[in-house]
């Protein structure tokens, strides 16, 4: 089954420390809550590769597994696109302009 490209949207995410481990969550200022979990490549939460607080641009879709808690899903095989703080702010500003 092919991936439905229309279900995926670009989302800026960042690594944060929660409950003693590194998790990936959306950056504040988007349509998704910063509390929403993101399921993606484990490489993004590896602090030996990316320091805590690193930001990334992912193609993700909102899903809930069998009616459970909603979360964002990003395919683990997609290339990693790291964002600087300036690039992240520019992405969020462009997103706000494009809102309906």
Secondary structure as GFF3:
##gff-version 3
##sequence-region A 1 100
A	DSSP	three_ten_helix	5	7	.	.	.	ID=ss1
A	DSSP	beta_strand	9	18	.	.	.	ID=ss2
A	DSSP	beta_strand	21	26	.	.	.	ID=ss3
A	DSSP	beta_strand	38	39	.	.	.	ID=ss4
A	DSSP	three_ten_helix	42	45	.	.	.	ID=ss5
A	DSSP	beta_strand	55	63	.	.	.	ID=ss6
A	DSSP	three_ten_helix	65	67	.	.	.	ID=ss7
A	DSSP	beta_strand	71	73	.	.	.	ID=ss8
A	DSSP	beta_strand	82	83	.	.	.	ID=ss9
A	DSSP	alpha_helix	85	97	.	.	.	ID=ss10
###
